[in-house]
Amino acid sequence: MDEQLVSKTKQGTTTIGLMCRDGIVLAAEKRATAGMFIADKKSEKIYKITDHLVITTAGTVSDAQLLTKLIRAELKLKEVRTDREATAKEAANLLASLIYGNIRKYSLITGITQFLLSGIDRDGSHLYDLFVDGSVMECDDYVSSGSGSTMVYGVLEAMYKKDLTVKEGVDLCVKALNVAMQRDAASGNGILVYTVMKDGIRKVIDKDFDTSFKQ
């Protein structure tokens, strides 16, 4: 992939996707930045797009929000037309096509967005990395995006195991996010963690950090 494009995806945010034996864990911190300025300390970076599919977002906020709205609408239309819910693979390919078109249109603001998409359907559990150029990669272990991903991968490489339970996966994601927030200036202010299991999608951690000084 283009090195300049890859470097741009490393500017702000830390998100994590983790495959476990009984489901999937998605995690993100809550800081949104505009250059060196912290624009939002309670930014939501994980969204349900159907009852069985959920995504994390990284990149240009306006584009990520727009593409999230579009994929929700497109998947609902597909469900109405076909009388069935889209599979995770169909949703990933559809979102990838939206990303592909978005980054290749002329704009004064470059629409760089990266998503992690996960869900459970009739074919099993799935975790996809949707890169900023519209490419799709299915992950069978773990994936991270954003400026804190370098630190996260160091933790996951050392501690991830194939037979992790979702509970253990949540603990590992929290550890990895904590490392990223300690060293990455663009990550911080809180943690959001979702689990994706056969019985549904759940928000299991939603914690804000108070960093103000009190005398």
VOPAGU-2260 file (C-alpha; in pm, 1 decimal, decimal comma):
REM VOPAGU-2260
SITE   aa  ch    i         X         Y         Z
SITE  MET   A    0       0,0       0,0       0,0
SITE  ASP   A    1     102,2     361,9     -55,6
SITE  GLU   A    2     329,6     468,5     233,6
SITE  GLN   A    3     190,3     823,0     237,2
SITE  LEU   A    4    -165,1     687,7     266,9
SITE  VAL   A    5     -66,1     452,3     547,7
SITE  SER   A    6     103,1     735,4     738,2
SITE  LYS   A    7    -213,3     947,7     723,1
SITE  THR   A    8    -417,2     673,1     890,2
SITE  LYS   A    9    -184,4     689,7    1191,3
SITE  GLN   A   10    -301,5    1038,9    1288,1
SITE  GLY   A   11    -527,6    1006,7    1591,4
SITE  THR   A   12    -744,0     735,8    1752,0
SITE  THR   A   13    -692,0     381,7    1874,2
SITE  THR   A   14    -940,8     107,6    1791,5
SITE  ILE   A   15    -912,7    -268,3    1845,5
SITE  GLY   A   16   -1092,4    -576,5    1713,2
SITE  LEU   A   17   -1032,8    -910,5    1884,6
SITE  MET   A   18   -1156,7   -1257,3    1787,7
SITE  CYS   A   19   -1241,8   -1485,1    2081,3
SITE  ARG   A   20   -1365,8   -1841,2    2098,9
SITE  ASP   A   21   -1718,3   -1734,3    2197,6
SITE  GLY   A   22   -1746,0   -1398,8    2020,7
SITE  ILE   A   23   -1572,5   -1074,8    1926,6
SITE  VAL   A   24   -1454,9    -771,7    2124,6
SITE  LEU   A   25   -1436,4    -419,5    1980,0
SITE  ALA   A   26   -1274,4    -139,0    2177,0
SITE  ALA   A   27   -1179,2     225,7    2129,6
SITE  GLU   A   28   -1068,3     525,9    2330,7
SITE  LYS   A   29   -1265,5     851,9    2327,4
SITE  ARG   A   30   -1033,2    1136,3    2226,7
SITE  ALA   A   31   -1093,3    1322,1    1899,4
SITE  THR   A   32    -821,1    1556,4    1779,8
SITE  ALA   A   33    -781,3    1832,9    1522,7
SITE  GLY   A   34    -408,2    1850,9    1476,2
SITE  MET   A   35    -264,2    1918,6    1822,1
SITE  PHE   A   36    -601,5    2034,8    1958,0
SITE  ILE   A   37    -826,3    1797,2    2154,3
SITE  ALA   A   38   -1160,9    1863,0    1987,7
SITE  ASP   A   39   -1375,2    1614,4    2182,2
SITE  LYS   A   40   -1314,3    1416,8    2501,6
SITE  LYS   A   41   -1623,5    1193,6    2473,0
SITE  SER   A   42   -1615,1    1087,7    2110,5
SITE  GLU   A   43   -1817,0     776,9    2018,2
SITE  LYS   A   44   -1609,7     557,0    1786,7
SITE  ILE   A   45   -1815,6     235,7    1794,6
SITE  TYR   A   46   -2160,4     211,4    1631,3
SITE  LYS   A   47   -2422,1     -56,4    1579,2
SITE  ILE   A   48   -2528,9     -61,0    1214,1
SITE  THR   A   49   -2774,8    -353,1    1247,2
SITE  ASP   A   50   -2887,8    -577,1    1532,7
SITE  HIS   A   51   -2597,0    -812,7    1454,1
SITE  LEU   A   52   -2327,8    -588,0    1304,7
SITE  VAL   A   53   -2110,9    -321,7    1467,4
SITE  ILE   A   54   -1824,5    -100,9    1345,9
SITE  THR   A   55   -1541,2     109,6    1483,9
SITE  THR   A   56   -1442,0     432,9    1311,5
SITE  ALA   A   57   -1111,5     610,2    1259,1
SITE  GLY   A   58   -1009,6     900,9    1040,0
SITE  THR   A   59   -1189,9    1214,7     925,0
SITE  VAL   A   60   -1488,1    1247,4    1159,4
SITE  SER   A   61   -1736,8    1397,2     911,5
SITE  ASP   A   62   -1669,4    1127,0     653,0
SITE  ALA   A   63   -1685,7     850,2     913,6
SITE  GLN   A   64   -2022,3     980,2    1037,5
SITE  LEU   A   65   -2161,6    1011,0     685,2
SITE  LEU   A   66   -2047,0     662,9     579,3
SITE  THR   A   67   -2194,4     517,2     898,8
SITE  LYS   A   68   -2533,0     671,2     814,6
SITE  LEU   A   69   -2510,1     552,2     455,0
SITE  ILE   A   70   -2421,1     191,2     542,2
SITE  ARG   A   71   -2708,0     175,2     793,0
SITE  ALA   A   72   -2952,1     298,2     528,3
SITE  GLU   A   73   -2816,4      71,5     254,4
SITE  LEU   A   74   -2832,2    -237,3     476,0
SITE  LYS   A   75   -3189,6    -155,0     576,9
SITE  LEU   A   76   -3287,5    -115,6     211,5
SITE  LYS   A   77   -3119,4    -446,6     129,2
SITE  GLU   A   78   -3311,5    -617,4     409,3
SITE  VAL   A   79   -3642,7    -478,7     279,2
SITE  ARG   A   80   -3568,2    -580,9     -79,5
SITE  THR   A   81   -3438,2    -932,4      -5,4
SITE  ASP   A   82   -3642,2   -1009,3     309,7
SITE  ARG   A   83   -3328,4   -1108,4     498,2
SITE  GLU   A   84   -3052,4    -936,8     691,9
SITE  ALA   A   85   -2720,2    -891,8     512,4
SITE  THR   A   86   -2432,7   -1116,6     611,4
SITE  ALA   A   87   -2117,7    -967,6     763,5
SITE  LYS   A   88   -1931,6   -1027,7     437,3
SITE  GLU   A   89   -2198,7    -850,6     231,9
SITE  ALA   A   90   -2196,6    -556,5     472,5
SITE  ALA   A   91   -1815,2    -537,1     464,1
SITE  ASN   A   92   -1807,0    -535,9      83,5
SITE  LEU   A   93   -2080,5    -273,2      65,2
SITE  LEU   A   94   -1905,5     -44,9     314,4
SITE  ALA   A   95   -1575,6     -97,6     132,7
SITE  SER   A   96   -1735,2      24,5    -190,9
SITE  LEU   A   97   -1854,9     338,0     -12,9
SITE  ILE   A   98   -1503,7     397,7     124,8
SITE  TYR   A   99   -1353,8     340,3    -221,6
SITE  GLY   A  100   -1580,7     600,8    -378,2
SITE  ASN   A  101   -1538,7     846,6     -93,2
SITE  ILE   A  102   -1159,0     869,3     -99,9
SITE  ARG   A  103   -1145,9     897,5    -479,5
SITE  LYS   A  104   -1379,2    1194,0    -515,7
SITE  TYR   A  105   -1232,8    1543,7    -541,9
SITE  SER   A  106   -1254,6    1737,6    -216,0
SITE  LEU   A  107   -1069,9    2018,2     -38,3
SITE  ILE   A  108   -1076,7    1793,0     270,4
SITE  THR   A  109    -937,8    1443,8     214,5
SITE  GLY   A  110   -1192,4    1185,4     331,8
SITE  ILE   A  111    -964,8     930,8     499,3
SITE  THR   A  112   -1160,1     673,6     698,6
SITE  GLN   A  113   -1085,7     325,6     830,3
SITE  PHE   A  114   -1340,4      89,7     982,2
SITE  LEU   A  115   -1336,2    -237,9    1170,2
SITE  LEU   A  116   -1658,7    -432,5    1111,8
SITE  SER   A  117   -1765,9    -734,4    1312,8
SITE  GLY   A  118   -2073,0    -948,8    1344,2
SITE  ILE   A  119   -2215,1   -1296,1    1383,2
SITE  ASP   A  120   -2430,7   -1445,6    1108,7
SITE  ARG   A  121   -2529,1   -1789,5     979,0
SITE  ASP   A  122   -2168,4   -1848,2     867,9
SITE  GLY   A  123   -2015,2   -1776,1    1210,1
SITE  SER   A  124   -1817,8   -1490,4    1366,8
SITE  HIS   A  125   -1644,2   -1234,5    1146,3
SITE  LEU   A  126   -1402,1    -944,8    1190,7
SITE  TYR   A  127   -1307,6    -728,3     891,6
SITE  ASP   A  128   -1051,2    -452,5     851,4
SITE  LEU   A  129   -1178,9    -200,1     595,4
SITE  PHE   A  130    -875,5       6,8     498,9
SITE  VAL   A  131    -887,2     367,1     377,8
SITE  ASP   A  132    -844,1     268,9      11,2
SITE  GLY   A  133   -1154,2      47,0      11,8
SITE  SER   A  134    -973,3    -284,0      52,1
SITE  VAL   A  135   -1125,4    -558,1     271,4
SITE  MET   A  136    -932,1    -800,9     488,7
SITE  GLU   A  137   -1093,1   -1062,3     712,8
SITE  CYS   A  138    -904,1   -1112,5    1040,0
SITE  ASP   A  139    -893,2   -1440,1    1231,2
SITE  ASP   A  140    -716,4   -1305,1    1540,6
SITE  TYR   A  141    -686,5    -929,2    1602,6
SITE  VAL   A  142    -650,8    -594,0    1432,0
SITE  SER   A  143    -594,4    -234,5    1541,8
SITE  SER   A  144    -616,3     102,0    1366,9
SITE  GLY   A  145    -508,8     457,0    1437,0
SITE  SER   A  146    -206,5     630,2    1584,6
SITE  GLY   A  147    -206,1     413,1    1897,2
SITE  SER   A  148    -205,4      87,4    1702,9
SITE  THR   A  149     173,8      56,7    1719,0
SITE  MET   A  150     160,8      26,7    2097,5
SITE  VAL   A  151    -149,7    -192,8    2084,9
SITE  TYR   A  152      10,9    -446,4    1851,5
SITE  GLY   A  153     302,7    -483,8    2091,3
SITE  VAL   A  154      61,6    -586,1    2368,7
SITE  LEU   A  155    -150,8    -812,4    2148,6
SITE  GLU   A  156     147,7    -988,9    1994,4
SITE  ALA   A  157     268,9   -1079,7    2342,5
SITE  MET   A  158     -59,3   -1162,0    2515,5
SITE  TYR   A  159    -319,2   -1274,5    2259,4
SITE  LYS   A  160    -419,3   -1642,3    2250,1
SITE  LYS   A  161    -656,5   -1816,0    2010,4
SITE  ASP   A  162    -874,0   -1967,3    2283,9
SITE  LEU   A  163    -943,0   -1644,0    2473,3
SITE  THR   A  164   -1293,8   -1605,0    2612,4
SITE  VAL   A  165   -1480,7   -1281,4    2548,3
SITE  LYS   A  166   -1430,1   -1184,4    2913,0
SITE  GLU   A  167   -1053,7   -1236,1    2877,5
SITE  GLY   A  168   -1065,0   -1048,1    2547,4
SITE  VAL   A  169   -1227,6    -747,3    2714,1
SITE  ASP   A  170    -952,9    -741,9    2978,4
SITE  LEU   A  171    -683,7    -764,2    2709,4
SITE  CYS   A  172    -836,1    -480,6    2506,9
SITE  VAL   A  173    -846,4    -258,6    2815,5
SITE  LYS   A  174    -478,2    -331,8    2884,4
SITE  ALA   A  175    -384,7    -256,8    2523,1
SITE  LEU   A  176    -584,3      66,9    2515,5
SITE  ASN   A  177    -426,9     175,5    2842,9
SITE  VAL   A  178     -78,1     129,9    2695,7
SITE  ALA   A  179    -176,2     330,6    2386,5
SITE  MET   A  180    -324,6     612,2    2594,8
SITE  GLN   A  181      -9,6     630,5    2806,6
SITE  ARG   A  182     213,1     691,1    2502,0
SITE  ASP   A  183      -4,4     824,5    2218,0
SITE  ALA   A  184    -101,8    1191,3    2254,3
SITE  ALA   A  185    -400,5    1151,2    2019,6
SITE  SER   A  186    -560,1     874,4    2230,5
SITE  GLY   A  187    -722,1     913,1    2569,5
SITE  ASN   A  188   -1003,5    1050,8    2787,1
SITE  GLY   A  189   -1203,3     727,8    2809,8
SITE  ILE   A  190   -1267,5     371,8    2697,5
SITE  LEU   A  191   -1557,5     215,6    2507,5
SITE  VAL   A  192   -1584,8    -163,3    2471,3
SITE  TYR   A  193   -1848,6    -372,0    2290,9
SITE  THR   A  194   -1891,9    -749,3    2274,5
SITE  VAL   A  195   -2048,7    -933,3    1981,1
SITE  MET   A  196   -2190,7   -1274,9    2069,7
SITE  LYS   A  197   -2466,2   -1508,1    1952,9
SITE  ASP   A  198   -2710,9   -1350,1    2196,3
SITE  GLY   A  199   -2645,4    -999,9    2063,9
SITE  ILE   A  200   -2427,3    -690,6    2078,1
SITE  ARG   A  201   -2357,6    -537,2    2418,5
SITE  LYS   A  202   -2180,2    -225,6    2540,9
SITE  VAL   A  203   -1983,0    -362,5    2837,3
SITE  ILE   A  204   -1758,5     -65,0    2922,2
SITE  ASP   A  205   -1828,5     305,9    2875,9
SITE  LYS   A  206   -1591,5     498,7    3100,7
SITE  ASP   A  207   -1476,4     859,9    3092,0
SITE  PHE   A  208   -1155,8     969,7    3264,8
SITE  ASP   A  209   -1145,8    1288,6    3469,4
SITE  THR   A  210    -808,5    1448,9    3393,7
SITE  SER   A  211    -879,0    1786,5    3553,7
SITE  PHE   A  212    -664,4    1907,0    3842,4
SITE  LYS   A  213    -847,4    1954,7    4171,4
SITE  GLN   A  214    -681,5    2125,8    4466,7
